Each structure stands twice: as structure tokens, then as C-alpha cells.
Amino acid sequence: MVIGLLAITAIPTVTGVGQAVSAQKKANAANKEKEKFRLTAVVEGGDEDDDYETDFCVLKDGKFPGYAFCGYYFMYPSEEQHLGLVSTISDDPPMLNWLYINKDTHAVEYGGRKDTLGHVIGPWGWSEDESFLTIQGKDECFVAKLEQDENGKSRWVVYWDPDNEILATTEVEECKPLRLRRRLLLGMDSKYVRD
């Protein structure tokens, strides 16, 4: 009789622990989007062995390359409630800008909320393995295109190319497919267990 009583009193404890673990998993999942990260570019070289990873992506002139990207996900204030992407653009004063896709050129750009209106603002996210940046659920939709800046210097600019139109119409040496790798600021590539 005593054994039965002990077993019955243990059930609420086990149930409570299970509920606490489940609540912690949900809290961890919600906090995942608030983790700051940097971006590197994994440039495809044809074979998987030929792929290489660049240094950190930087923001300049409303496009990628000047200030090292350091961002996180944030709910974009719109009817759709997309998961947006913000990055710091200066330390002093500290400022954030939204990342978006220019609807006309498909260049990945950044700016204030007013700059994003009418353009593709998301939803941003991460790949199934949590390693790569996604937009509209895809991570293999970016290219780097070689361009000249205002001083005539060459630089690589990131474009969104979901239908491979840019890749198909640009010389191979001037346009490379790439994926944008998320590098968490804490230096750990951690994973969480999904329910």
C-alpha cells in the first residue's frame, strides 16, 4: 500500500518536470530569433569541394560591402507580420536598419523603414540546419555579382536571384551563386531540439 502511494505522489512531479522542460524548449525557440549573428558568404565553385567561405559580409552604400553585418531577426511592422532582419549600421550613435530586397534590381539593401516600403522585406529566417540565412524559406537563392563602386573599384554585391535570372544573364566570372552563413556572435553553432 505504501508503494502505491509513493507512485501516485511521483506522477504530479514527473508531469510538472515534463511541462517545465516543454516550456523551456518553447522559450528557447522564441529566443532563437533574437540571437545576434554575423554573415559570411559560402561561394559555390561547381563541386562541393570547390566551395569557399568569405570573411564577414559588410554593409556599404545601402548594399553589401563598410560596416560589418551584425544583426538579428525582428518582427517587421506590417499587416503580414513577417519576420524581418535588422543590422547595426554604426556604433556611435548605435543605429539599426532593415535589410530588404530591392524590388527592381533584386539587390540586398538596407535602410530605414521608409526605405523598405514597396520592396521585399521577408520573411527572413534560417535553414533547417540553422546554418544559413533564408528569405521566403529558401537559402539557395542568392548570388554575388561583381560591380564597380563610385570610385571605379570592383566589389561583390549580394543579389536575390530566386529564378536564376541574374545568374543566367551574367558572365560566369562576374556572378557566383552563394549562400549566406549565419555565424552566431557567441562563437557557438548551437542547435535546439524541435518538438
N, C-alpha and C positions, 0 to 999 in steps of 0.2 A: 504494500500500500504506500509506503514512503517513496519507493522508486517511482511509482506512477505520479505522485505529487511533484517530485523533482522534475520529471519530464515535462509536465504541464506548465510549471513555472518557467522553464527554459524556453518554451516556444515564443512568448512575447519578446524575450531578449533577442533571440535569433532573428525574429521578424523585424524588430527595431534596428538591429545592426544592418540587415539587408536593405531596409528603407534608407538608412543613412548613407550607405555605400552608393545606392542608386541616385540619391540627391546630390552627392559629391560628384558623381560622373556627369550629371546634367549641368552642374555649376562649372565643372572643368570645360565641358563642351561650349558653354556660353562664353567663358573667358578666353577661349581659343582665338576668337576673332579680335580680341583686344591686345594680343601679344605683338609687340613691335618686332619688325624684321627688316632686313636689307634684301636687295635683289642682286643676283648675278645672272648672267646670260649663259645658257648652255647652247652653244652654236653647233648645229648639225653639220657633220663633214661628209656625209654619204653613208659610211659604215658606222656602227655604234662605237667602234674602236677609234674612229677619227673625230668624234665629238670632243669639244674642249670647252672649259668653263672660263669666263672672263672675270675680271675684277668686278667690284661693286658697280652697279648702274648709278649714274648721276643724272641730276635734273639741270637743264640749262635752256634758257630762252623758250620756256613753255614746252620743251621736249626733253627726251633723254639725250645727252651729255651736257658741270659745275658743282652742284650740291649733291652729296651722296644721298640716295634714296634711303629714308628711314621712316617706314610707315606702318599702318595697321588698318584693319577694316573698321568701318563706321557706317551706321545706317544713314543712307542718303535721304535728305528731307524732300520726299516727293510722294505722290499717291501710290506708286508702286512699292515703296519701302524697300528698294534694292539695298543689298549690302554694298556700300561704296568703299573706296580706297583713298586714304589720305596719306600725305607725307609731309614731314617738316621741310621747309624750304629755306629756313635761316635759324640760327641760334640766338642772335641778338638783333632785333627782338624775336622771340620764338613765334613762328608762324606756320600754319598748316595750309595746304592746298589740296584740292580734289584731283585725282587722276581720272582722265576720261579719254575716250576715243573720238577724235575729230571726225564728224560725220562725212565731211567732204574728202579729206585726204587719207583718213584712217590712221593718222599718226597718233601715237600715245602722247598725250599732252597733260599739262597740269595748270590749274588756275583756281580762282575763287569760284564760289557757287554760280555767280552770274556768267562766268566764262563757260560753264558746263551746260547751260541751257540749250536744248536742241541737239545735243550730242549724245553719244553712247556713254552712259555713266555706270553701267553694270548689268547684272550683278557680278561683282568680283567674288572670288573665292579661292579655294585651294584644291589641288588634285586629290584623288582618292588616297594616295600615299602621303599627302600633306606636304609634299616637297616643292610643288610648282604652283605658280600663280595661274588662276583661271579667270576668264571672263565669259559669261554666259555658259558656264560649265565646261569650257574647253581650255586646255593648256597648250595644245599644239597648233596655235593659230597666230603666232607672232613671227615676224621677220625683222631682220636688221638690214637697213638699206643705207648704202654709202652715199653721203651728201656733202656738199660744200657749205660751210658756215659763211657768215657775212664777211669774214676776213679771207675767204678762199681756202681755208684749211678743211681737209677731209675729216668727217666724223660719221659714226654709225648712229642711225636714228631708228628707234623701235616703232614698228607699224603693226596694226591688227590686220591680218590677212586671212579671214576665215574661209574664203573661197579660192585661195591661192592665185588671185588675180595679179597682185603685185609681183609675186614670185615668178609667174609665167611671163610677165612683160618686161622684166628687168634682167640685165646681163648677170650671169652666174657669179662673177667676181664682185658684183656690186649689190647683191642681195642674198642673204643667207637665212634659212629657217632657224628659229631658235625657240627655246622655252625659258621662261623666267623663273629661276630657282629662288625659293624663299629661304633666307638664312636668318634664323631666329637670333635676336640680339644676345641672348644669354649664352649662345655658342653651343646649345644642345639641340639636336634634331629629335625632339621627343614626340611620342605618339600617344594618343589616348585610345582606350578601348571603347568602341561604339556598342550601344545596346543592341 
